[in-house]
Amino acid sequence: MVSLGDARLRMFDTAVPWRVFRWYRKQRHFSGSYWSATMEAPVGYESRLEYANLLLADFDPRVEWILSQPFLLEGIDRGTPRKHIPDYLIAHADHSVCVVDVKPADKLHLPRVRDSLEWSRRVIEAQGWEYRVQSEPDSTLLVNVQFLAGYRRRFQFVAVEVAAAVEELRAPMTFGEAVRAATPIAGDPRAARSLVLHLLWTRQLRTNLTQPMSTTSLLEPI
């Protein structure tokens, strides 16, 4: 056991989730394991809402490292003993650290939830770490990112073809136009479509993901 003030990110390099993720019949929460492109390894979640926010973190190009259920936070809050396990610990490319709790928006007003989160925020931010409470994301954004996640694995794509597609798609064009332009590189339209979607996941192309994706969606290079 260490104080949060003495904790350093490198201490979590070999850490495992504090709680064991369980699956059983009639379970109230939907637990699971998601293969993270950021970690190139599975990351656990304990609810569909946690999964949604984990997926968006994996898609965020600023995120370099994710650990679920990272530690047990214990302390006294104005005379009240408290224990809390945050949902995620995230490290960013700029070396900043963020502790994330995921809660449904309709539970944030409950006194026991509100008080626990407020205590966690005070303790974590006092150490110079960012603290976020995340709830339900935009539904269209989530659907689009969940779809793109099917093309997140770099090892499924040929690096030379990826580089050639990036070079070919240097001007704004619709999704349909991008697939046609990438077809000579990938060999056929289906493979070209997958290649373009991979470039969207890896943020080498961008589009407005708060709108439903279609063949007419405008893609732009980054």
KOLPAFI-150611 format. One record per residue (C-alpha): residue in one letter; residue number from 0; x, y, z. Coordinates in nm, 4 decimals. Layout:
<rs>
{res = A; n = NUM; x = X; y = Y; z = Z}
...
</rs>
This chain:
<rs>
{res = M; n = 0; x = 0.0000; y = 0.0000; z = 0.0000}
{res = V; n = 1; x = 0.1308; y = 0.3471; z = -0.0920}
{res = S; n = 2; x = -0.0078; y = 0.6970; z = -0.0636}
{res = L; n = 3; x = -0.1391; y = 0.8460; z = -0.3851}
{res = G; n = 4; x = 0.1180; y = 1.1230; z = -0.3459}
{res = D; n = 5; x = 0.3972; y = 0.8632; z = -0.3763}
{res = A; n = 6; x = 0.2408; y = 0.6812; z = -0.6726}
{res = R; n = 7; x = 0.4105; y = 0.7064; z = -1.0107}
{res = L; n = 8; x = 0.2773; y = 0.5880; z = -1.3450}
{res = R; n = 9; x = 0.5652; y = 0.3418; z = -1.3915}
{res = M; n = 10; x = 0.4397; y = 0.1569; z = -1.0820}
{res = F; n = 11; x = 0.1418; y = 0.0428; z = -1.2924}
{res = D; n = 12; x = 0.3485; y = -0.1028; z = -1.5805}
{res = T; n = 13; x = 0.2965; y = -0.4576; z = -1.4551}
{res = A; n = 14; x = -0.0292; y = -0.3942; z = -1.2693}
{res = V; n = 15; x = -0.3424; y = -0.6013; z = -1.3177}
{res = P; n = 16; x = -0.7021; y = -0.4926; z = -1.2508}
{res = W; n = 17; x = -0.7811; y = -0.4667; z = -0.8804}
{res = R; n = 18; x = -1.1019; y = -0.6672; z = -0.9162}
{res = V; n = 19; x = -1.1545; y = -0.9897; z = -1.1048}
{res = F; n = 20; x = -1.3980; y = -0.9529; z = -1.3954}
{res = R; n = 21; x = -1.6715; y = -1.2129; z = -1.3524}
{res = W; n = 22; x = -1.9300; y = -1.3638; z = -1.5869}
{res = Y; n = 23; x = -2.2242; y = -1.5705; z = -1.4653}
{res = R; n = 24; x = -2.5892; y = -1.6397; z = -1.5467}
{res = K; n = 25; x = -2.8388; y = -1.3658; z = -1.4614}
{res = Q; n = 26; x = -2.5576; y = -1.1208; z = -1.3933}
{res = R; n = 27; x = -2.6956; y = -0.7678; z = -1.3581}
{res = H; n = 28; x = -2.3939; y = -0.6014; z = -1.5164}
{res = F; n = 29; x = -2.2534; y = -0.6805; z = -1.8600}
{res = S; n = 30; x = -1.8830; y = -0.7521; z = -1.8021}
{res = G; n = 31; x = -1.6363; y = -0.8357; z = -2.0738}
{res = S; n = 32; x = -1.2919; y = -0.8024; z = -2.2264}
{res = Y; n = 33; x = -1.2134; y = -0.5721; z = -2.5190}
{res = W; n = 34; x = -0.8996; y = -0.6097; z = -2.7329}
{res = S; n = 35; x = -0.7514; y = -0.2608; z = -2.7252}
{res = A; n = 36; x = -0.5541; y = -0.1379; z = -3.0264}
{res = T; n = 37; x = -0.3796; y = 0.1085; z = -2.7946}
{res = M; n = 38; x = -0.2599; y = -0.1653; z = -2.5596}
{res = E; n = 39; x = -0.2471; y = -0.4466; z = -2.8173}
{res = A; n = 40; x = -0.3986; y = -0.6546; z = -2.5385}
{res = P; n = 41; x = -0.7365; y = -0.7121; z = -2.3716}
{res = V; n = 42; x = -0.8754; y = -0.4475; z = -2.1346}
{res = G; n = 43; x = -1.1675; y = -0.5330; z = -1.9067}
{res = Y; n = 44; x = -1.4953; y = -0.3559; z = -1.8457}
{res = E; n = 45; x = -1.7841; y = -0.4150; z = -1.6043}
{res = S; n = 46; x = -2.0786; y = -0.2645; z = -1.7919}
{res = R; n = 47; x = -2.1898; y = -0.1683; z = -2.1395}
{res = L; n = 48; x = -2.1378; y = 0.1953; z = -2.0445}
{res = E; n = 49; x = -1.7787; y = 0.1239; z = -1.9394}
{res = Y; n = 50; x = -1.7290; y = -0.0582; z = -2.2699}
{res = A; n = 51; x = -1.8593; y = 0.2438; z = -2.4640}
{res = N; n = 52; x = -1.6205; y = 0.4816; z = -2.2907}
{res = L; n = 53; x = -1.3314; y = 0.2358; z = -2.3194}
{res = L; n = 54; x = -1.3940; y = 0.2124; z = -2.6930}
{res = L; n = 55; x = -1.3794; y = 0.5906; z = -2.7294}
{res = A; n = 56; x = -1.0577; y = 0.6049; z = -2.5248}
{res = D; n = 57; x = -0.9038; y = 0.3431; z = -2.7531}
{res = F; n = 58; x = -1.0005; y = 0.5582; z = -3.0523}
{res = D; n = 59; x = -0.8511; y = 0.8750; z = -2.9003}
{res = P; n = 60; x = -0.5083; y = 0.9376; z = -3.0629}
{res = R; n = 61; x = -0.3876; y = 1.1185; z = -2.7486}
{res = V; n = 62; x = -0.4235; y = 0.8035; z = -2.5380}
{res = E; n = 63; x = -0.1116; y = 0.5848; z = -2.5115}
{res = W; n = 64; x = -0.1960; y = 0.3518; z = -2.2219}
{res = I; n = 65; x = -0.5120; y = 0.2221; z = -2.0487}
{res = L; n = 66; x = -0.5547; y = 0.0158; z = -1.7310}
{res = S; n = 67; x = -0.8940; y = -0.0890; z = -1.5976}
{res = Q; n = 68; x = -0.9721; y = -0.1026; z = -1.2229}
{res = P; n = 69; x = -0.6249; y = 0.0435; z = -1.1537}
{res = F; n = 70; x = -0.6179; y = 0.0767; z = -0.7744}
{res = L; n = 71; x = -0.8172; y = 0.0858; z = -0.4510}
{res = L; n = 72; x = -0.8477; y = 0.4357; z = -0.3115}
{res = E; n = 73; x = -0.8940; y = 0.4454; z = 0.0675}
{res = G; n = 74; x = -0.9210; y = 0.7393; z = 0.3041}
{res = I; n = 75; x = -1.1276; y = 0.9486; z = 0.5437}
{res = D; n = 76; x = -1.3641; y = 1.2039; z = 0.3981}
{res = R; n = 77; x = -1.4593; y = 1.4539; z = 0.6690}
{res = G; n = 78; x = -1.4869; y = 1.1772; z = 0.9257}
{res = T; n = 79; x = -1.6412; y = 0.9205; z = 0.6889}
{res = P; n = 80; x = -1.4251; y = 0.6209; z = 0.5839}
{res = R; n = 81; x = -1.4333; y = 0.5713; z = 0.2079}
{res = K; n = 82; x = -1.3145; y = 0.3074; z = -0.0382}
{res = H; n = 83; x = -1.3366; y = 0.3392; z = -0.4134}
{res = I; n = 84; x = -1.1901; y = 0.1641; z = -0.7182}
{res = P; n = 85; x = -1.1835; y = 0.3957; z = -1.0220}
{res = D; n = 86; x = -1.2755; y = 0.2455; z = -1.3566}
{res = Y; n = 87; x = -0.9739; y = 0.3447; z = -1.5686}
{res = L; n = 88; x = -0.6278; y = 0.4961; z = -1.5479}
{res = I; n = 89; x = -0.5201; y = 0.6584; z = -1.8740}
{res = A; n = 90; x = -0.1843; y = 0.8022; z = -1.9834}
{res = H; n = 91; x = -0.1637; y = 1.0495; z = -2.2703}
{res = A; n = 92; x = 0.1062; y = 1.1233; z = -2.5251}
{res = D; n = 93; x = 0.1889; y = 1.4492; z = -2.3437}
{res = H; n = 94; x = 0.2639; y = 1.2410; z = -2.0275}
{res = S; n = 95; x = -0.0466; y = 1.3653; z = -1.8480}
{res = V; n = 96; x = -0.2438; y = 1.1139; z = -1.6410}
{res = C; n = 97; x = -0.6198; y = 1.0857; z = -1.6106}
{res = V; n = 98; x = -0.8313; y = 0.8781; z = -1.3719}
{res = V; n = 99; x = -1.1760; y = 0.7971; z = -1.5129}
{res = D; n = 100; x = -1.4974; y = 0.6928; z = -1.3429}
{res = V; n = 101; x = -1.7935; y = 0.5858; z = -1.5566}
{res = K; n = 102; x = -2.1433; y = 0.6422; z = -1.4193}
{res = P; n = 103; x = -2.4870; y = 0.6657; z = -1.5819}
{res = A; n = 104; x = -2.6033; y = 1.0254; z = -1.5980}
{res = D; n = 105; x = -2.9243; y = 0.9444; z = -1.4094}
{res = K; n = 106; x = -2.7232; y = 0.8268; z = -1.1062}
{res = L; n = 107; x = -2.4948; y = 1.1273; z = -1.0711}
{res = H; n = 108; x = -2.7449; y = 1.3125; z = -0.8502}
{res = L; n = 109; x = -2.7681; y = 1.0320; z = -0.5933}
{res = P; n = 110; x = -2.6029; y = 1.1460; z = -0.2677}
{res = R; n = 111; x = -2.3894; y = 0.8328; z = -0.2177}
{res = V; n = 112; x = -2.2661; y = 0.8458; z = -0.5785}
{res = R; n = 113; x = -2.2153; y = 1.2216; z = -0.5788}
{res = D; n = 114; x = -2.0265; y = 1.2223; z = -0.2479}
{res = S; n = 115; x = -1.8003; y = 0.9338; z = -0.3493}
{res = L; n = 116; x = -1.7114; y = 1.0950; z = -0.6824}
{res = E; n = 117; x = -1.6528; y = 1.4351; z = -0.5268}
{res = W; n = 118; x = -1.4179; y = 1.2794; z = -0.2688}
{res = S; n = 119; x = -1.2326; y = 1.0912; z = -0.5434}
{res = R; n = 120; x = -1.1968; y = 1.4130; z = -0.7424}
{res = R; n = 121; x = -1.0521; y = 1.6057; z = -0.4477}
{res = V; n = 122; x = -0.8007; y = 1.3335; z = -0.3652}
{res = I; n = 123; x = -0.6868; y = 1.2670; z = -0.7222}
{res = E; n = 124; x = -0.6678; y = 1.6272; z = -0.8397}
{res = A; n = 125; x = -0.4687; y = 1.7174; z = -0.5271}
{res = Q; n = 126; x = -0.1941; y = 1.4921; z = -0.6671}
{res = G; n = 127; x = -0.1858; y = 1.6718; z = -1.0021}
{res = W; n = 128; x = -0.3739; y = 1.4042; z = -1.1957}
{res = E; n = 129; x = -0.6814; y = 1.4786; z = -1.4057}
{res = Y; n = 130; x = -1.0097; y = 1.3243; z = -1.2931}
{res = R; n = 131; x = -1.3077; y = 1.2685; z = -1.5220}
{res = V; n = 132; x = -1.6572; y = 1.1331; z = -1.4702}
{res = Q; n = 133; x = -1.7941; y = 1.0025; z = -1.7988}
{res = S; n = 134; x = -2.1521; y = 0.9054; z = -1.8779}
{res = E; n = 135; x = -2.3407; y = 0.8151; z = -2.1944}
{res = P; n = 136; x = -2.1586; y = 0.9336; z = -2.5101}
{res = D; n = 137; x = -2.3281; y = 1.0701; z = -2.8205}
{res = S; n = 138; x = -2.5157; y = 0.7733; z = -2.9687}
{res = T; n = 139; x = -2.4211; y = 0.8348; z = -3.3332}
{res = L; n = 140; x = -2.0553; y = 0.8860; z = -3.2449}
{res = L; n = 141; x = -2.0549; y = 0.5602; z = -3.0501}
{res = V; n = 142; x = -2.2178; y = 0.3630; z = -3.3336}
{res = N; n = 143; x = -1.9633; y = 0.4987; z = -3.5836}
{res = V; n = 144; x = -1.6605; y = 0.4315; z = -3.3626}
{res = Q; n = 145; x = -1.7889; y = 0.0841; z = -3.2761}
{res = F; n = 146; x = -1.8144; y = 0.0142; z = -3.6492}
{res = L; n = 147; x = -1.4642; y = 0.1484; z = -3.7180}
{res = A; n = 148; x = -1.3271; y = -0.0638; z = -3.4340}
{res = G; n = 149; x = -1.3768; y = -0.3662; z = -3.6562}
{res = Y; n = 150; x = -1.0832; y = -0.2325; z = -3.8598}
{res = R; n = 151; x = -0.8546; y = -0.1332; z = -3.5706}
{res = R; n = 152; x = -0.5966; y = -0.4144; z = -3.5832}
{res = R; n = 153; x = -0.2851; y = -0.2955; z = -3.7646}
{res = F; n = 154; x = -0.1537; y = -0.6487; z = -3.8207}
{res = Q; n = 155; x = -0.4509; y = -0.7233; z = -4.0490}
{res = F; n = 156; x = -0.3338; y = -0.4649; z = -4.3026}
{res = V; n = 157; x = -0.0264; y = -0.4538; z = -4.5269}
{res = A; n = 158; x = 0.1931; y = -0.1612; z = -4.4243}
{res = V; n = 159; x = 0.2935; y = -0.0823; z = -4.7839}
{res = E; n = 160; x = -0.0718; y = -0.0654; z = -4.8892}
{res = V; n = 161; x = -0.1591; y = 0.1562; z = -4.5929}
{res = A; n = 162; x = 0.1214; y = 0.3992; z = -4.6823}
{res = A; n = 163; x = 0.0194; y = 0.4007; z = -5.0488}
{res = A; n = 164; x = -0.3447; y = 0.4698; z = -4.9598}
{res = V; n = 165; x = -0.2443; y = 0.7599; z = -4.7341}
{res = E; n = 166; x = -0.0480; y = 0.9077; z = -5.0248}
{res = E; n = 167; x = -0.3349; y = 0.8510; z = -5.2706}
{res = L; n = 168; x = -0.6021; y = 1.0051; z = -5.0454}
{res = R; n = 169; x = -0.4318; y = 1.3383; z = -4.9839}
{res = A; n = 170; x = -0.7255; y = 1.5479; z = -5.1073}
{res = P; n = 171; x = -1.0766; y = 1.5712; z = -4.9573}
{res = M; n = 172; x = -1.3206; y = 1.3276; z = -5.1193}
{res = T; n = 173; x = -1.6291; y = 1.1280; z = -5.0348}
{res = F; n = 174; x = -1.6065; y = 0.7827; z = -4.8819}
{res = G; n = 175; x = -1.7193; y = 0.6280; z = -5.2095}
{res = E; n = 176; x = -1.4534; y = 0.8172; z = -5.4038}
{res = A; n = 177; x = -1.1882; y = 0.7112; z = -5.1517}
{res = V; n = 178; x = -1.2810; y = 0.3438; z = -5.1916}
{res = R; n = 179; x = -1.2563; y = 0.3715; z = -5.5700}
{res = A; n = 180; x = -0.9190; y = 0.5483; z = -5.5441}
{res = A; n = 181; x = -0.7844; y = 0.2813; z = -5.3075}
{res = T; n = 182; x = -0.9108; y = -0.0169; z = -5.5120}
{res = P; n = 183; x = -0.6004; y = -0.0426; z = -5.7359}
{res = I; n = 184; x = -0.3869; y = -0.0464; z = -5.4183}
{res = A; n = 185; x = -0.5904; y = -0.3024; z = -5.2239}
{res = G; n = 186; x = -0.6793; y = -0.5210; z = -5.5228}
{res = D; n = 187; x = -1.0599; y = -0.5131; z = -5.5049}
{res = P; n = 188; x = -1.3357; y = -0.2820; z = -5.3730}
{res = R; n = 189; x = -1.4046; y = -0.4835; z = -5.0564}
{res = A; n = 190; x = -1.0411; y = -0.4767; z = -4.9490}
{res = A; n = 191; x = -1.0228; y = -0.1073; z = -5.0421}
{res = R; n = 192; x = -1.3244; y = -0.0321; z = -4.8254}
{res = S; n = 193; x = -1.1601; y = -0.2051; z = -4.5301}
{res = L; n = 194; x = -0.8382; y = -0.0120; z = -4.5926}
{res = V; n = 195; x = -1.0196; y = 0.3243; z = -4.5946}
{res = L; n = 196; x = -1.2023; y = 0.2341; z = -4.2718}
{res = H; n = 197; x = -0.8695; y = 0.1399; z = -4.1133}
{res = L; n = 198; x = -0.7325; y = 0.4829; z = -4.2058}
{res = L; n = 199; x = -1.0337; y = 0.6410; z = -4.0345}
{res = W; n = 200; x = -0.9710; y = 0.4365; z = -3.7182}
{res = T; n = 201; x = -0.6002; y = 0.5253; z = -3.7129}
{res = R; n = 202; x = -0.6888; y = 0.8915; z = -3.7666}
{res = Q; n = 203; x = -0.5010; y = 0.9194; z = -4.0938}
{res = L; n = 204; x = -0.8339; y = 1.0283; z = -4.2381}
{res = R; n = 205; x = -1.1160; y = 1.2094; z = -4.0633}
{res = T; n = 206; x = -1.4861; y = 1.2640; z = -4.1109}
{res = N; n = 207; x = -1.7757; y = 1.3952; z = -3.9046}
{res = L; n = 208; x = -1.8534; y = 1.0974; z = -3.6822}
{res = T; n = 209; x = -2.1451; y = 1.2721; z = -3.5136}
{res = Q; n = 210; x = -2.3365; y = 1.2136; z = -3.8378}
{res = P; n = 211; x = -2.4305; y = 0.8715; z = -3.9834}
{res = M; n = 212; x = -2.1600; y = 0.7459; z = -4.2177}
{res = S; n = 213; x = -2.2423; y = 0.6788; z = -4.5828}
{res = T; n = 214; x = -2.0758; y = 0.6684; z = -4.9238}
{res = T; n = 215; x = -2.1255; y = 1.0452; z = -4.9459}
{res = S; n = 216; x = -1.9514; y = 1.1237; z = -4.6152}
{res = L; n = 217; x = -1.6686; y = 1.3691; z = -4.6748}
{res = L; n = 218; x = -1.3228; y = 1.2377; z = -4.5809}
{res = E; n = 219; x = -1.0255; y = 1.4633; z = -4.5228}
{res = P; n = 220; x = -0.6583; y = 1.3795; z = -4.4688}
{res = I; n = 221; x = -0.4985; y = 1.4678; z = -4.1353}
</rs>
